[in-house]
Amino acid sequence: MTAIDIKKGSFGTVMYEKQYPELKKEEGYTSPASPKPLHELKMLQEYIHSANLNNLGNKLPNSKQQMILLKFFKSKKNQLVEVYSRNHEEVIHTIAKVTVVGRDFVMLRTLFTRIWIPYSVIHSAKSPFGLPDVPGTHQHVVIDAELRKKLLTNFAVTVAEKETLRQQFFEELLETNLKTWIGTKLTIYSKTIMKGKIRKVLKGKLKIDEKEISIRNIQYIKQTRFTSFFERFFAKLFASKLTREK
């Protein structure tokens, strides 16, 4: 019996309402995706997705860590995580809140510090012991009528202007993300520990003051959040002034 047949007869409608009361929508009904209850179907879908991701990772072992960490951090957006990463022989232990989930890195933050960690150096990641596993519904961006109109008529400019929208629609590379932090001071862990302001982000390279470092060699990045706001503000002000003068 199809959904159309059910809506035609009162007997069919009553039977449908008894079997699937949760699918009633205004004056009509949506078609059930499965004969299973919605809660059971949700759990089954999550299990199938996890199994498919694991199978895909086994077929692509070089990409497995990146794919699984990407899924893990997306499920923990705006939540505390505990990350163990490596800087050569040193193990770095970080507990912070997930802010940005990129294609090849995650950005975490504490009250005073912002941290970038490439997936390639992460040894292990989990939720801190004792914290509840909060569902990710609060991660969604609320798109009202005005924002929907802007997205439909001027998608590129609208998304580029808002960091939350960029994170929603795109998975940035570490190189791309660092371009938005030009003019701010960072502490970079690589073969040595470097401190200085980002001057340029070139293809595969980062210029810190007068030194250049390959982005591939970056193990860990830290930044003081309090000073970064003012540094970014004055960097943008200086850039806009140069543009007007040209």
N, C-alpha and C positions, 0 to 999 in steps of 0.2 A: 504494500500500500504506500503510495507516494504522499508527499506533503500536500500536493494539490488535491488529491482525492480526499484527504482528511478534512480539509477546510470546507469541502462541499456539503458534507452531511453532518448533522448534529451528533449522531451516534459516534461517528469517527472522531469528531472534535473532542467529545467527552472522553473517549478512550485515550486519545493522544494526550489530553491534559492530565489524565490520571497517571499515565506512564512517564511523561516528561513535563512536569509542571514548571521546571526551571527554564524551559525553552520558550515559554510564553512571552511574546514581545508585542506590547500595545494590543492591537486587534488581531494579530497573526501569530504565526509560529515560525521559528527557524528550524531547519532540518538538522537532526542529530548527527554529529560527526561519527558516533559510535554507539552501539547498544549499551556500552558500559556507562556507569555513573560518571559525572564530570570530574569528581575528585580522583577516581581511579584512572580515568583517561589521562588526566594531567600527569599523574605519577608514571604512567606507562610511556607517555611521550617523552618525559625527561629521561627515563631509562633508555629508551631507543636512541635518543640524541647522544647520550653519553657513550653508549655502546658503539654507535657509528663513528663518533669522534675518536674513540680508542682504536677501532679498526683502521681508520684512516691514518692515525698516527703510526700504527705498526707498519703500514705500507709506505709511509713517508717518514722514516725515523729521524731524518735531519730536521724536520719541521714539527715533530711531535711535541717537544717541550714548549715551543712558541704557541702552538694551537691550544694546548691544555691550559697554560698560564693565562692566555688571553681570555678563555672562557671563565677560568676561576676568578680573575680580577674583575671581569664584567659583572659577575654575580655578587661581588663584594663592594661595588661602587658606593662611596661615602660611608664605608664601614672600616673598622680597625682590622688590620691584618698583621701577621707576624712573618717576616721574610728573613731567610738566611741566604746571604749572597757571598761571593768570593772575590777578593782582590788579591790575585796571585795566591800566596800561601795563607793569607789572612782571611778569616771568616767574619763578616759584618752582620750583626744582628740588628734588625730594624723593626720597630712596632710603630705603625702610623696608619693614618686613614687614606684610603684609595681616592685619588682625585681625578687623574687622567689615565685612561687605559689606551695605550698606543699600540701600533702594530708590532713594534719590537722593543717596547719599554713600558714601564708603569711609573707614574708619578705619585708619590705619597706625600702627606704633609702632617706635621705636628703643629702645636700652637705657634711655635716660633721658626720652624724649619720646613723647607720644601726639598724633596729628595727625588732624584731620578735614578732608576735601576734598570739596566738592559736585561731582557729575558735570558740572554746567553750566559749571564753570570749567576743567575738565581739557582741555588741548590735546593731550596725547599720553601714552601709558602703555605700558610694555614691561618685559620681564625685563632686568636689568642684563647687559651683555655678559660672556660667559665663564662664566655660571652655567648648570648643567644644567637642563633642563626636567623637573622632578620631577612624576610623576603625583600626582593628588589623592586617592588612596585613604586617606591618613593624615588627611584632613579629616573623615572620618565619625565620628559619635558612636556609641560602643559602647553598645547598649541591652541590659542584662542582664534576667533574669526579673523582678527587683524593680522596676526602672525601667519595664519594659513594663507591669507591673500598675498602677503609679501613673499612667502615661499613659492607660491604658484607663479607670481609675476616677475620676481627678481631673486631667484633662488641663490645664485652664487654670491651676490653682495650681502644678502640677508644672513646667510650662514657664516660668511667670512667675518662679519662684524661681531658675532657672539661666540664666545669660547664654548659655552654649553651646547650650542647647536653644532659647532665643529666636532665636538666629541660625540654627539648623537649620530651624525651622518657619516663621519670619516674616522678612520683609524690612522692617526698621524704616525709618521716615522719620528725617531728621536731627532734626526737632523732637521725636520720640518718644524717640530715643536720648539727647538732651541732658537730658531729665527725670531720668535716672538719675545725672546728674552735678551735681545741685543741691548747693550748698555748697562746690564746688571752684573753684579759680582758673584762669581761662583767658586766653589772649591771642588776641583776635579781629581778623582782618584784614578790613576793609570799606572804607568811604570814608576812614576813619582807623584807626589801630591802637588798640584798646581793651584794657585789662587790668583784671581784677576777678573777683569771685566771682559765680557764677550764683545769683540770688535766686529767680527764677520763670521758668517757661516757659509763656507764654500762647499763645493761638491765633495762630500766625504771628509771634510776637514773643519775644524773649529779653531778660530783665531782668538787666543786669550792674551790681551795686551799685545806684546810683540812676539809671542810664541804661537806656533801652530801645533795642533794635536789631531791625529786621526780619530774620527768618531768611533771607528771600529775598536780602538784600544781603550775606550772609556769604560771603566768598571762601576763607577758610582759618582753621583754629583750631589752636592749639598748647597743650599742657599738659605740665607737668613731672610725670612719673609718680611720682617719689619722694614728693613732698608730697601728691599727690592721694589716696593711700591713706588717710593720716591725716585729711585733710579730709573724705572720704566717710564714714569711720568715725564721726567726731564729729558729722557732720550727721545720720546715721541714729540715733545715740544720742540726740541732742537731739530729733529728731522722735518717737521712741518714748516719750521722757519726757513730751512734751506730750500724746501720746495717752493715756498712763496717767493723767495729771492730769485730763483731761477726763472 
